[in-house]
């Protein structure tokens, strides 16, 4: 019976999985035949247009480089101008030829550069200097550019002319010639530049970018072929150019060449006016589509066959663990009642495990109460320094903390008459509290007292007071007890310890104001105007610790002790002052890396609330002073004599030219905190570390600019700058000129 039922489940699953496999395969086939093929064709066409655009971009870049080269020649302060004005003909020819050769080597696309100063008899080239007749008849021979035509173009052209490739009878090569007049500051050209580009270089560029199987040609603005690659000849390319001129849109029509249909793709360059044309046989484009269709059909069939086989084998393989799970479950958890099939057995096991997990969760929750109490104690002790740290701990125990503004409160419960303190369950108390405003509760160390952490974001003082009043009245009604609440002032996360001390002070006033009421610390009639709070001494203490001056630390602490002895402030002020001293010391030690130097552990906020006498406070102050002085003697006793100004200047002189030099690294070297090092250096020299090192670097830069002809990038690296742009910007900020301008000024 069991086997029959199991087989029926197996068959049902197998058929459902086969149906799941069949539906997407059928859907994909439909999409391919009705949508994907057209999309693939569009992408193929667009891909060829993109490839052709790459060719256009590459050629435009080469022409742009020619424009940049010509622009450099136009500048008055370039080397060509310096050589041109030389009275020594040999030196002039040598200098101009070498400069042209240098420019030609920077652009491998160029075969040769000619420079002709109008009215002169010679033409300077990147290989030599030739008389004009010799260059036209014996060095190169172009049928369309004999001596008379060459002389006319070099002396009369006023705008750029690009001559299509023509054969050189002497060398046997075909060259494209770009003639550019040079006009520096006036409309009349004074020279002409000719760039010779081999047709093979253009063909090589086309071959590198155009896939095989088609033909690509470049046509000038008159639709004359400049260069091309592929199976279409130059004559046929001229015919294609006329077809391209009448095309509606690039890549949108087909033409017949040699009796075969071709796709025509064309793009015109705005920079040069050239037209780039690609012809690809339709059979190549559509052949790929047909091949993709066929492969997809075979692939779809293969997916169905092998998919069905894998589904069947997978079903058998995956079903085996279920059968094994049934056997193991029956050995561990024997089902009661009639025999169960595989799924029913697993369901029984899951139900049993869920019951056990529920019991386990109840145990965990009992431990969570202790974790929550510990978190509340950490808050009032000030052990959590940021909201991120608070939320991290709260999330671990499932305790949401929706805001960032808090108030500490202490709840005191007493039975009728107030003779005996009364204890209530924390969960019950917390549920009643949260029905009025967000907050959490924990048992105080004293019986009948509870610590409350109230979250007051978006609530005014009156709203908080009304909510606390409603909570107190509910507590009085529900438990028939006297509920007195001491309420501290609103604060952020780090101010909770002080708010707790305020709440503790407020609850002590129940002996004066009576029970079953709210005692807000903010309205307690305490006289705090005897002497101003010693805020300045706290600031001096913080500065003395950071400066490592133990004598001043002891003086600040003694001054605060004198304040307490002489002014006799309220106990809350004494406790708050003690809390501020401890937090100032701990914060400074953390920043200065002296945590391990402490020889004692200072009391937390719970110990401070038990600080009842001035003798206790004096003993604590003496302990703090002793610990700080001992820490400074231990941390600075050996190294202090080694931190002299001479050693610091020597260190900077050895390392300022390194790119890895930093003020932070210098502070680590001398074992000092960064603020202390910076202040000490400024006190001794009158300028900051950054200004001093920058001045040294700029002085070295000026020396290198005058004495050596090094590139700016090399100079920047030699004085500690990774980025040459930052180096130039900084130099100009300090001197008013760029490094290049400074070098020219010093050479004049």
Residue pairs with C-beta under 8 A, 6 or more apart in sequence:
1 339
2 339
2 341
5 341
6 323
6 341
6 342
9 341
9 342
9 343
10 315
10 319
13 315
14 311
14 312
14 315
17 311
17 315
18 308
18 311
21 303
21 304
21 307
21 308
21 311
22 304
25 300
25 303
25 304
25 307
28 300
29 296
29 297
29 300
32 293
32 296
33 293
37 289
37 292
37 293
40 289
40 292
41 285
41 286
41 289
44 285
44 288
44 289
45 251
45 263
45 265
45 285
46 251
48 214
48 251
48 263
48 265
48 278
48 280
49 250
49 251
49 265
49 267
51 209
51 210
51 211
51 278
52 210
52 216
52 265
52 266
52 267
52 276
52 278
53 267
54 209
55 205
55 206
55 209
55 210
55 216
55 276
56 267
56 269
56 274
56 276
58 205
58 209
59 202
59 205
59 218
59 269
59 272
59 274
59 276
60 269
60 271
60 272
62 107
62 109
62 205
63 178
63 271
63 272
64 271
65 107
65 109
66 107
66 110
66 178
66 180
66 195
69 103
69 107
69 113
69 193
69 195
70 180
70 182
70 193
72 78
72 103
73 80
73 115
73 182
73 191
73 193
74 182
74 183
74 184
75 81
75 184
76 184
76 185
79 95
79 99
80 96
80 99
80 115
82 95
83 91
83 92
83 95
83 96
83 99
84 92
84 96
84 117
86 92
86 95
93 122
93 124
93 129
96 115
96 124
96 129
97 124
97 125
97 126
97 127
97 128
97 129
100 113
100 115
100 124
100 125
100 126
101 126
101 127
103 113
103 126
104 110
104 112
104 113
104 126
109 197
109 201
109 205
110 195
110 196
110 197
111 173
111 175
111 196
111 197
111 198
111 201
112 125
112 126
112 127
112 195
112 196
113 125
113 126
113 193
113 194
113 195
113 196
114 123
114 124
114 125
114 126
114 135
114 192
114 193
114 194
114 195
114 196
115 123
115 124
115 125
115 191
115 192
115 193
115 194
116 123
116 124
116 132
116 154
116 191
116 192
116 193
116 194
117 190
117 191
118 154
118 155
118 189
118 190
118 191
118 192
119 155
121 131
121 132
122 129
122 130
122 131
122 132
123 129
123 130
123 131
123 132
123 135
123 154
125 135
130 139
132 147
132 150
132 151
132 154
133 147
135 150
136 145
136 146
136 147
136 150
136 151
137 146
137 147
138 170
139 170
140 168
140 170
140 171
140 175
141 168
141 169
141 170
142 166
142 167
142 168
142 169
142 175
142 177
143 166
143 167
143 169
144 163
144 166
145 153
145 163
145 166
145 177
153 161
153 179
153 192
154 179
154 192
154 194
155 192
157 179
157 181
157 189
157 192
158 181
158 189
159 181
160 178
160 179
160 180
160 181
161 178
161 179
162 176
162 177
162 178
162 179
162 220
162 272
163 176
163 177
163 178
163 179
164 176
164 220
164 224
164 225
164 226
165 174
165 175
165 176
165 199
165 202
165 226
165 227
166 174
166 175
166 177
167 173
167 174
168 174
168 175
173 198
173 199
173 200
174 198
174 199
174 200
175 196
175 197
175 198
175 199
176 196
176 197
176 198
176 199
176 202
176 226
176 227
177 194
177 195
177 196
177 197
178 194
178 195
178 197
179 192
179 193
179 194
180 192
180 193
180 194
180 195
181 189
181 191
181 192
181 193
182 189
182 190
182 191
182 192
182 193
183 189
183 190
184 190
199 227
202 218
202 226
202 227
203 227
203 228
203 229
206 216
206 218
206 227
206 228
206 229
207 229
210 216
210 229
210 230
210 278
213 280
213 281
213 284
214 230
214 262
214 278
214 279
214 280
214 281
214 284
215 228
215 229
215 230
215 231
215 232
215 237
215 278
215 279
216 228
216 229
216 230
216 276
216 277
216 278
216 279
217 225
217 226
217 227
217 228
217 230
217 232
217 234
217 237
217 240
217 241
217 276
217 277
218 225
218 226
218 227
218 228
218 274
218 275
218 276
218 277
219 225
219 226
219 237
219 241
219 244
219 274
219 275
219 276
219 277
220 226
220 273
220 274
221 273
221 274
223 238
223 241
223 242
223 244
223 245
223 275
224 238
224 241
225 234
225 237
225 238
225 241
226 274
228 234
228 237
230 279
232 240
232 257
232 279
236 257
236 258
237 277
239 257
240 255
240 257
240 264
240 277
240 279
241 275
241 277
243 255
243 264
244 264
244 266
244 275
244 277
247 253
247 264
247 266
250 265
250 266
250 267
251 263
251 264
251 265
251 266
253 264
254 261
254 262
254 263
254 264
254 282
255 261
255 262
255 264
255 279
256 262
257 279
260 281
260 282
260 283
261 281
261 282
261 283
262 279
262 280
262 281
262 282
263 279
263 280
263 281
263 282
263 285
264 277
264 278
264 279
265 277
265 278
265 279
265 280
266 275
266 276
266 277
266 278
267 275
267 276
268 274
268 275
268 276
269 275
269 276
322 342
322 343
322 346
323 342
325 342
325 345
325 346
325 349
326 341
326 342
326 345
326 346
329 345
329 346
329 348
329 349
330 345
332 349
333 348
333 349
333 352
335 344
335 345
335 348
340 348
368 397
368 398
369 426
369 427
371 396
371 397
372 397
372 399
372 440
372 442
373 426
373 442
373 443
375 393
375 394
375 397
375 399
376 440
376 441
376 442
376 451
376 453
377 442
377 451
377 606
378 384
378 393
379 390
379 406
379 453
379 493
379 496
380 408
380 451
380 453
380 496
380 497
380 500
380 605
380 606
381 497
381 604
381 605
381 606
382 494
382 496
382 497
382 583
382 604
382 605
384 390
384 393
384 493
385 493
385 494
386 493
387 404
387 493
390 401
390 493
391 401
394 400
394 401
399 440
401 455
402 438
402 455
402 457
403 438
403 455
403 456
403 457
403 458
404 457
404 492
404 493
405 455
405 456
405 457
405 490
405 491
405 492
406 453
406 454
406 455
406 456
406 490
406 491
406 492
406 493
406 495
406 496
406 499
407 453
407 454
407 456
407 464
407 487
407 488
407 489
407 490
407 491
407 499
408 451
408 452
408 453
408 454
408 488
408 491
408 496
408 499
408 500
408 502
408 503
409 451
409 452
409 453
409 454
409 468
409 485
409 486
409 487
409 488
409 503
410 444
410 449
410 450
410 451
410 452
410 485
410 486
410 500
410 503
410 504
410 506
410 507
411 429
411 441
411 449
411 450
411 452
411 475
411 483
411 484
411 485
412 421
412 448
412 449
412 483
412 484
412 485
412 486
412 507
412 510
412 515
413 421
413 422
413 423
413 424
413 448
413 449
413 450
413 475
413 479
413 481
413 482
413 483
414 420
414 421
414 422
414 448
414 481
414 482
414 484
414 515
415 421
415 422
415 481
415 482
416 480
416 481
416 482
418 482
418 515
421 446
421 447
421 448
421 449
422 448
422 479
422 481
423 447
423 448
424 450
424 479
424 481
426 441
426 442
426 443
426 450
429 441
429 450
429 475
430 439
430 440
430 441
432 471
432 474
432 475
432 478
433 439
433 440
433 441
433 452
433 471
435 471
435 474
436 467
436 468
436 470
436 471
436 474
437 454
437 455
437 456
437 459
437 464
437 467
437 468
437 471
438 454
438 455
439 452
439 453
439 454
439 455
440 452
440 453
441 450
441 451
441 452
441 453
442 450
442 451
443 449
443 450
443 451
444 450
444 451
445 606
449 507
451 500
452 485
453 496
454 464
454 468
456 464
456 490
459 467
461 490
461 522
464 490
465 487
465 518
465 520
468 485
468 487
468 518
469 518
471 485
472 483
472 484
472 485
472 516
472 517
472 518
475 481
475 483
476 482
476 483
476 516
482 515
482 516
483 516
484 507
484 510
484 515
484 516
484 517
484 518
484 519
485 507
485 517
485 518
485 519
486 503
486 504
486 505
486 506
486 507
486 508
486 509
486 510
486 519
486 521
487 503
487 506
487 518
487 519
487 520
487 521
488 498
488 499
488 500
488 501
488 502
488 503
488 506
488 521
489 499
489 502
489 521
489 522
490 499
491 498
491 499
497 579
497 605
498 576
498 579
500 605
500 609
501 572
501 575
501 576
501 579
501 605
501 608
501 609
502 521
502 572
503 521
504 609
505 521
505 524
505 571
505 572
506 519
506 520
506 521
506 524
507 519
509 519
509 524
510 517
510 519
513 519
526 570
526 572
527 570
528 569
528 570
528 573
530 567
530 568
530 569
531 563
531 566
531 567
531 569
533 573
533 577
534 559
534 560
534 563
534 577
537 556
537 559
537 560
537 563
538 556
538 560
538 580
538 581
538 584
540 552
540 556
541 553
541 556
541 557
541 560
541 581
541 584
541 585
542 584
542 587
542 588
544 552
544 553
544 555
544 556
545 553
545 584
545 585
545 588
545 589
545 592
545 628
546 588
546 591
546 592
546 673
546 675
546 676
547 676
547 679
548 592
548 632
548 635
548 636
548 676
550 628
550 629
550 632
550 633
553 625
553 628
553 629
553 632
554 625
554 628
554 629
557 581
557 621
557 624
557 625
558 625
560 577
560 581
560 621
561 617
561 618
561 621
563 569
564 574
564 577
564 614
564 617
564 618
565 614
565 618
571 611
571 612
574 611
574 614
574 617
575 608
575 609
575 611
578 608
578 611
578 617
578 620
578 621
579 605
579 608
581 621
581 624
582 602
582 603
582 624
585 602
585 624
585 628
586 602
588 594
589 595
589 597
589 598
589 631
591 673
592 673
593 673
594 631
594 635
597 627
597 630
597 631
597 634
597 635
598 627
598 631
599 626
599 627
599 630
599 631
600 623
600 627
602 620
602 623
602 624
603 611
603 620
611 617
611 620
639 670
639 671
642 670
643 670
643 671
643 672
643 680
645 681
645 684
645 685
647 670
648 666
648 670
648 681
651 666
651 669
651 670
652 666
652 689
652 692
652 693
652 696
653 696
655 661
655 666
656 693
656 696
656 697
656 719
656 720
657 697
657 700
657 718
657 719
657 720
658 720
659 717
659 720
659 721
659 722
661 693
661 720
663 674
663 677
663 678
663 689
663 690
664 674
666 677
666 689
667 673
667 674
667 677
670 677
672 680
677 689
678 688
678 689
681 688
681 689
681 692
682 688
682 689
685 692
687 695
694 730
694 734
697 719
697 720
697 721
698 730
698 731
698 734
698 735
700 718
700 719
701 715
701 719
701 727
701 731
701 739
702 742
704 710
704 715
704 718
704 719
705 715
705 739
705 742
705 743
705 746
706 743
706 746
706 747
710 718
712 724
712 727
712 728
712 739
712 740
713 724
715 727
715 739
716 722
716 723
716 724
716 727
716 728
719 727
721 727
721 730
727 739
728 738
728 739
731 738
731 739
731 742
732 738
735 742
737 745
